[in-house]
Amino acid sequence: MRIGFIGLGAMGAAMAANLVKGGHEVTVWNRSPEAARTLAEQGARVASKPAEVAEGADVIHGMLANDAAVRQVLFDGGVLDALPRGAVHVNHATISVALARELVDAHETRGLGFVAAPVFGRPEVAAAGGLNIVVSGKPEAVATVQPLLALLAAKVWPMGDDPIRATIVKIGGNFMIGAAIESMAEATALTRAHGVSAADFLDVMSNSLFAAPVFKNYGGQIARDTYTPAGFKLSLGFKDVGLARSAAEAERVPMPLASVLHDTLLESLAQGDGDIDWAGMARVAAARAHLKD
C-alpha cells in the first residue's frame, strides 16, 4: 500500500517506522527535515513538502502537535487537495472537537475518507507496536486502514462511524491522565511534608491500589524527580486540558478539576517547564507546599 506519514516527532517517527517494517511504500514529511533521516535509512522516501506526501497515496497518516499545525499542513500545505479521490486520511493527533467536525466536512467535499485514530501510549510503546488506538469513521474507510493500524497497536478500540467519537475519547482520556498526575503530585507533597519520601509512598500505591500503567510510569518519574526526556511534553498537556475545557463548555458540562489542572500546568509553563514531561506538575505541588529537594 502507498502510505504517507506527516509529523515525525517521537511518536510519529516510531509509528512510521513500523509501517515501513510492515513492507509498505512509505513517504514521510516533517517540518524539520533531519527528523526523517533515520526513516530514509530504513527505506522510507522523504518528501520535500507536505502535498508531495499525498500525491498518489492510498492512505496518509498524520501525527501533528496541535490544531494550528493540522490546519497549516492539511489546508495551507495542500495535502487534502493533493490526495486522490477515495484515499483515506488517518488523524492520530489530539485535536479539538471543532476541528474534527471541520475535517469531516472537508473530506466529504473532496471525496476522501477520514478516520480519527488518536493513540494512547508513549514513544517506547509506539516503537514496539503496542499502542492503544481509538478509531472512528465510516466503515469502509476504517476497513481500509485496519491492517495498517494492526501494525501500530496492541489493540484497536472501535468507536463507531462518527470521527468525533474517537476525538472526544482521546480528549477525555488525556484529561484523566492529567488528573492522575495531579493527584499523585498533591499526595506526594502531603506525604513528603510528613517525612515519607515520594518513592516510598508511590511504591506502595502503584503496586497495590493503583497498579496501572499511568500510575506506575508517571509515578516512577515523580518518585525519581526526573522529567526528561519527555514522553509527553507539559506544554502538550496544557493544550489537551484546554481542549477538554472547550469541549465541555460547548456542551455545558461542568469540569471543576479541569480548571485545577489548567492552573497547575499554567504555573509550570510560567516557570519555563513546557518541554519537560507533564509528570513535572509534581514540582508545582512541591513548591506550593514549600518543600525542598
C-alpha positions as CSV (number, residue, x, y, z in Angstrom):
1,M,0.0,0.0,0.0
2,R,1.2,3.5,-0.8
3,I,1.3,5.4,2.5
4,G,2.1,8.9,3.5
5,F,3.1,9.9,7.0
6,I,3.2,13.5,8.2
7,G,4.7,14.6,11.6
8,L,7.8,12.8,12.8
9,G,8.1,13.6,16.4
10,A,9.0,10.9,18.9
11,M,5.6,9.2,18.4
12,G,5.2,9.8,14.7
13,A,8.7,8.6,13.8
14,A,8.2,5.3,15.7
15,M,4.8,4.7,14.1
16,A,6.1,5.5,10.6
17,A,9.0,3.1,11.2
18,N,6.5,0.3,11.9
19,L,4.7,0.9,8.7
20,V,8.0,0.7,6.8
21,K,8.8,-2.6,8.6
22,G,5.4,-3.8,7.5
23,G,6.5,-3.7,3.9
24,H,4.6,-0.7,2.7
25,E,5.8,2.0,0.4
26,V,6.0,4.9,2.8
27,T,6.6,8.6,2.1
28,V,7.3,10.9,5.0
29,W,7.4,14.6,5.7
30,N,8.4,16.6,8.7
31,R,8.8,20.4,9.3
32,S,12.4,19.7,10.5
33,P,13.9,17.5,7.7
34,E,16.6,16.0,10.0
35,A,13.8,14.0,11.7
36,A,13.3,12.0,8.5
37,R,16.9,10.8,8.1
38,T,16.6,7.7,10.2
39,L,13.4,6.7,8.3
40,A,15.1,7.3,5.0
41,E,17.8,4.9,6.1
42,Q,15.1,2.3,6.8
43,G,13.6,2.6,3.4
44,A,11.1,5.5,3.5
45,R,11.0,8.2,0.8
46,V,11.3,11.7,2.1
47,A,9.1,14.4,0.6
48,S,10.2,18.0,0.3
49,K,6.7,19.4,1.0
50,P,3.5,18.2,2.7
51,A,1.5,17.9,-0.5
52,E,4.1,15.6,-2.0
53,V,3.2,13.0,0.7
54,A,-0.4,12.9,-0.5
55,E,0.3,12.6,-4.3
56,G,-0.7,9.1,-5.3
57,A,-1.2,7.9,-1.8
58,D,-3.8,5.3,-0.8
59,V,-3.6,6.4,2.9
60,I,-1.9,9.2,4.7
61,H,-1.3,9.3,8.5
62,G,-0.9,12.5,10.5
63,M,0.7,12.9,13.9
64,L,0.9,16.7,14.4
65,A,1.2,18.7,17.5
66,N,-2.0,20.8,17.6
67,D,-4.9,22.3,15.7
68,A,-2.7,25.0,14.2
69,A,-0.2,22.5,12.8
70,V,-3.0,20.3,11.4
71,R,-4.7,23.3,9.6
72,Q,-1.4,24.6,8.2
73,V,-0.4,21.2,6.8
74,L,-3.7,19.9,5.5
75,F,-5.2,23.1,4.2
76,D,-2.4,25.6,3.6
77,G,0.1,22.9,2.7
78,G,-2.3,21.5,0.1
79,V,-2.4,17.9,1.5
80,L,-6.1,17.4,1.2
81,D,-6.3,18.9,-2.3
82,A,-3.4,16.6,-3.4
83,L,-5.0,13.4,-2.2
84,P,-6.6,11.3,-4.9
85,R,-10.4,10.8,-4.5
86,G,-11.1,7.7,-2.5
87,A,-7.9,8.0,-0.5
88,V,-8.1,7.9,3.3
89,H,-6.6,10.3,5.8
90,V,-6.0,8.9,9.3
91,N,-5.5,11.5,12.0
92,H,-3.6,10.3,15.1
93,A,-3.2,13.7,16.7
94,T,-5.2,15.0,19.6
95,I,-7.3,17.8,18.1
96,S,-10.3,19.9,19.1
97,V,-13.8,18.7,18.5
98,A,-14.4,21.8,16.4
99,L,-11.5,21.0,14.1
100,A,-12.6,17.3,13.8
101,R,-16.1,18.5,12.7
102,E,-14.5,20.8,10.1
103,L,-12.3,17.9,8.8
104,V,-15.3,15.7,8.4
105,D,-16.9,18.2,6.1
106,A,-13.6,19.0,4.2
107,H,-13.0,15.3,3.5
108,E,-16.6,14.6,2.3
109,T,-16.4,17.6,0.0
110,R,-13.3,16.2,-1.6
111,G,-14.5,12.6,-1.8
112,L,-11.9,11.4,0.8
113,G,-12.2,9.1,3.7
114,F,-11.5,10.4,7.2
115,V,-10.6,8.2,10.2
116,A,-10.0,9.6,13.6
117,A,-7.5,7.3,15.3
118,P,-5.8,9.0,18.3
119,V,-3.4,6.9,20.3
120,F,-2.7,6.2,23.9
121,G,0.9,5.3,24.7
122,R,4.4,6.7,25.0
123,P,7.2,6.7,22.3
124,E,8.7,3.4,23.5
125,V,5.3,1.8,23.3
126,A,4.8,3.2,19.8
127,A,8.2,1.8,18.7
128,A,7.1,-1.7,20.0
129,G,3.8,-1.5,18.1
130,G,1.9,-1.6,21.4
131,L,-0.3,1.4,21.2
132,N,-4.0,1.6,22.1
133,I,-5.7,3.3,19.2
134,V,-9.2,4.6,19.4
135,V,-10.9,4.6,16.0
136,S,-14.0,6.0,14.4
137,G,-15.0,6.8,10.9
138,K,-17.1,5.4,8.1
139,P,-16.9,1.6,8.0
140,E,-15.3,1.4,4.5
141,A,-12.6,3.9,5.5
142,V,-11.9,2.1,8.7
143,A,-11.7,-1.2,6.9
144,T,-9.1,0.2,4.5
145,V,-6.8,1.3,7.3
146,Q,-7.4,-1.6,9.7
147,P,-4.3,-3.6,8.5
148,L,-2.1,-0.6,9.0
149,L,-3.4,0.1,12.5
150,A,-2.7,-3.5,13.4
151,L,1.0,-2.8,12.7
152,L,0.9,0.1,15.2
153,A,-1.4,-1.1,18.0
154,A,-1.7,-3.8,20.6
155,K,-5.4,-3.1,20.5
156,V,-7.7,-1.1,18.3
157,W,-10.8,0.2,20.0
158,P,-13.7,0.9,17.6
159,M,-15.9,3.9,18.5
160,G,-18.5,4.0,15.7
161,D,-18.9,5.9,12.4
162,D,-18.5,9.5,13.6
163,P,-14.9,10.7,13.9
164,I,-16.0,13.0,16.7
165,R,-16.4,9.9,19.0
166,A,-12.7,8.9,18.9
167,T,-11.7,12.5,19.1
168,I,-13.6,13.1,22.4
169,V,-12.5,9.8,23.9
170,K,-8.9,10.9,23.4
171,I,-9.5,14.3,25.0
172,G,-11.3,12.6,27.9
173,G,-8.6,10.1,28.3
174,N,-5.8,12.7,28.4
175,F,-7.8,14.7,31.0
176,M,-7.9,11.5,33.2
177,I,-4.1,11.1,32.8
178,G,-3.6,14.7,33.9
179,A,-5.9,14.2,36.8
180,A,-4.0,11.1,37.9
181,I,-0.7,13.1,37.7
182,E,-2.2,15.9,39.7
183,S,-3.5,13.5,42.4
184,M,-0.1,11.9,42.7
185,A,1.6,15.3,42.8
186,E,-0.6,16.5,45.7
187,A,-0.5,13.3,47.6
188,T,3.3,13.0,47.4
189,A,3.6,16.6,48.6
190,L,1.4,15.7,51.6
191,T,3.4,12.5,52.4
192,R,6.8,14.3,52.0
193,A,5.7,17.0,54.4
194,H,5.2,14.3,57.0
195,G,8.5,12.6,56.3
196,V,7.6,9.9,53.8
197,S,9.5,10.1,50.5
198,A,7.7,10.2,47.2
199,A,9.5,6.9,46.2
200,D,8.2,5.1,49.3
201,F,4.7,6.4,49.0
202,L,4.3,5.8,45.3
203,D,5.9,2.3,45.5
204,V,3.0,1.3,47.8
205,M,0.3,3.0,45.7
206,S,1.5,1.9,42.2
207,N,1.9,-1.7,43.3
208,S,-1.4,-2.1,45.3
209,L,-4.4,0.2,44.9
210,F,-3.2,1.9,41.7
211,A,-1.4,-0.9,39.9
212,A,-1.9,0.6,36.4
213,P,0.5,1.9,33.7
214,V,-0.4,5.6,34.3
215,F,0.4,5.4,38.0
216,K,3.5,3.2,37.5
217,N,5.0,5.2,34.7
218,Y,4.2,8.7,35.8
219,G,4.6,7.8,39.5
220,G,8.0,6.4,38.7
221,Q,9.0,9.8,37.2
222,I,7.7,11.6,40.3
223,A,9.5,9.3,42.6
224,R,12.8,9.9,40.8
225,D,12.0,13.6,40.2
226,T,13.1,13.0,36.6
227,Y,11.1,14.6,33.8
228,T,13.5,14.5,30.8
229,P,13.5,13.3,28.2
230,A,9.8,14.0,28.0
231,G,7.5,11.2,26.8
232,F,4.7,13.8,26.6
233,K,5.6,17.4,27.0
234,L,3.9,19.5,29.6
235,S,3.1,22.1,27.0
236,L,1.1,19.5,25.1
237,G,-0.7,18.5,28.3
238,F,-1.7,22.1,28.8
239,K,-3.1,22.1,25.2
240,D,-5.1,19.0,25.8
241,V,-6.6,20.2,29.0
242,G,-7.6,23.3,27.1
243,L,-9.3,21.0,24.5
244,A,-11.3,19.3,27.3
245,R,-12.4,22.6,28.8
246,S,-13.5,23.9,25.4
247,A,-15.4,20.7,24.5
248,A,-17.1,20.8,28.0
249,E,-18.0,24.5,27.6
250,A,-19.6,23.8,24.2
251,E,-22.0,21.2,25.8
252,R,-22.4,23.0,29.2
253,V,-20.5,20.2,31.0
254,P,-19.0,21.3,34.3
255,M,-15.4,20.1,34.8
256,P,-14.1,21.7,38.0
257,L,-11.0,19.5,38.1
258,A,-10.0,20.7,34.6
259,S,-9.7,24.2,36.0
260,V,-7.3,22.9,38.7
261,L,-5.2,21.1,36.0
262,H,-5.2,24.3,33.8
263,D,-3.8,26.4,36.7
264,T,-1.2,23.8,37.7
265,L,0.0,23.4,34.1
266,L,0.0,27.2,33.5
267,E,2.1,27.7,36.6
268,S,4.5,25.1,35.3
269,L,4.7,26.9,31.9
270,A,5.3,30.2,33.7
271,Q,8.3,28.6,35.4
272,G,9.7,27.6,32.0
273,D,8.9,23.9,32.3
274,G,7.0,23.5,29.0
275,D,9.4,21.0,27.5
276,I,9.6,18.6,30.4
277,D,7.3,15.6,30.8
278,W,3.9,16.6,32.3
279,A,4.6,14.4,35.3
280,G,6.6,17.5,36.2
281,M,3.4,19.0,37.6
282,A,4.7,17.4,40.8
283,R,7.2,20.2,41.0
284,V,4.4,22.8,41.3
285,A,2.7,20.8,44.1
286,A,6.0,20.6,46.0
287,A,6.7,24.3,45.6
288,R,3.3,25.2,46.8
289,A,4.0,23.2,49.9
290,H,7.4,24.9,50.3
291,L,9.2,21.5,50.1
292,K,12.9,21.5,49.4
293,D,14.5,18.9,47.1
